[in-house]
């Protein structure tokens, strides 16, 4: 939301015989015929949180009492809603007038509007901030503003209301530590959350006191990083005034697929207080960061403080999982994997939604126990059913879900055996959290591939980019098919195609991974209901000979098939409308007779011969590997 140096809250006359918002008989006054108009300004002593004016659709609430009066007494106007319609113009739900007879009014105006407001006989308003302030709407709904004006008598003059920020603002800055550069830090674009702050309270509209702080949760800040040359700034969040630095509060970063935690410095955040917390960051094996706090003087000054990396932070916070590096994170305790946290697509007759799910990892196999998943978040439903147990039938590639009763699991604690606790830190252990990726090292070249879980399968999220076999044996780059094993690559593009001769000559897949079999592809096909749109991303077009319309590409599974085309007749073909993948036979080291294609004109898996039409040599196709 934006606040102007002068905003006009104009209550237009809709009808001269309309009554006030509430009954006025008990006040022994009647509405007159002079409409009430307002001008509102933001106090110059307060720094603007977002921008400079209200936006269309913004709503404010208005109370008015006969002077001298308070909100917990009799109200002349009771929680009237006004909506920004155009620029600085506000339209009221009902027309309101000054009282007849010259009685004076006391006004209280607040933002954002609440349907319930303060109950009759009470001055307290239930206030809160949004957990996700990364959007403009989330930040706007978190910025609680208040304006008061007393002793206003009937007049055609506009009433000036001065709005003040009644919440506090935190700004996060990152300073590169030893061995780090601010430019590299900016390019890495770390994700950040502030954890363990109270997000709800009661605000007394009469005396400005705040009570009953609750709703301890994680908050995602607003803004994007920018460099000052010495540090990164640009992330900020609004919080309910409170003391910081209590047990469990921290700042968490997802930086290059690894989680880092910084203890919260001790600060007292009062209404209108703004404070910048500066975190010094260095990539290391340690998952805890050092930090220090300072203040900015254009809001009410908060006492600064210092912090170090000695505090234990046992909670794993759901909000910090950005899944930028991979769709799977692996949680380690003392170097051993204990939990996988997956962003995956759940599809069944009873539950279809993208979800974040935690699975304990079996110590001797280092594989997830898919019968003991815990649903942390459902991304496509508002039902409060998170926190339940997800059990997969590995053979049938299907699941059952025992529903929980939570809207979201914002944090969890991990025991040494990989079991999770959603409520208590008792018995929890400190963990390192790292994005689960494939680091494929061949000769002096290392390729990193993200991972995605679909059903019971773990897949590479990108196509293979190998130029030699796993043992280091070179794979020759070719131009024409039928001239021996090799790979094919268009100039200026990072697309790699492999002929069947090259697939059969030696091991192309990363260690621990395999080229999928017919059965693997069939399992994937059945899980998504032969709906290829769930696997495709990007802009697709119709290929030569296709009829009809271009089919959708939602990529809800995260599989991320792109229309990279194929290699045929000595050149790159079908870019933008096709991609094909190698498939191995179910038995033995042989190529399947039919291989998988995705096209722009079909919403299904398309099968085609592995050999070039009319020839005895193989096609050149992409490779996508699966975890075995």
Buried (B, 14 or more C-beta within 10 A) or exposed (E): BBBBEEBBBBBEEEEEEEBBBBEBEEBEBBBBEBBBBBBBBBBEEBBBBBEEBBBEEBBBBBBBBBBEBBBBBBBBBBBBBBBBEEEBBBBBEBBBBBBBEEBBBBBBBBBBBBEEBBEEEBBBBBBBBBBBBBEBBBBBBBBBBBBBBEEBEBEEEBBEBBBBBBBBBBBBBBBBBEEBEBEEBBEBBBBBBBBBBBBBBBBBBBEEEBEEBEBBBBBBBBBEBEBEEEBBBBBBBBBBBBEBBEEBBBBBBBBBBBBBBBBBBBBBBBBBBBBBBBBBBBBEEEBBBBBBBBBBEEBBEBEBBEBEBEBEBBBBBBBBBBBBBBBBBBBBBEEEBBBBBBBBBBBEEEBBBBBBBBBBBBEEEEBBBBBBBBBBBBEEEEEEBBBBBBBBEEEEBBBEBEBBEBBBBBBBBBBBEBBBBBEEBEEBBEBBBBBBBBEBEBEEEEBBBBBBBBBBBBBBBBBBBBBBBBEEEEBEEBEBBEEEBBBBBBEEEEBBBBBBBBBBBEBBBBEEBBBBBBBBBBBBBEBBEEBBBBBBBEEBBBBEEBEEEBBEBEBBBBBBBBBBBBBBEEEBBBBBBBBBBBBBBEEEEEBBEBBBBBBBBBBBBBBEEBBBEEEEBBBBBBBBBBBE
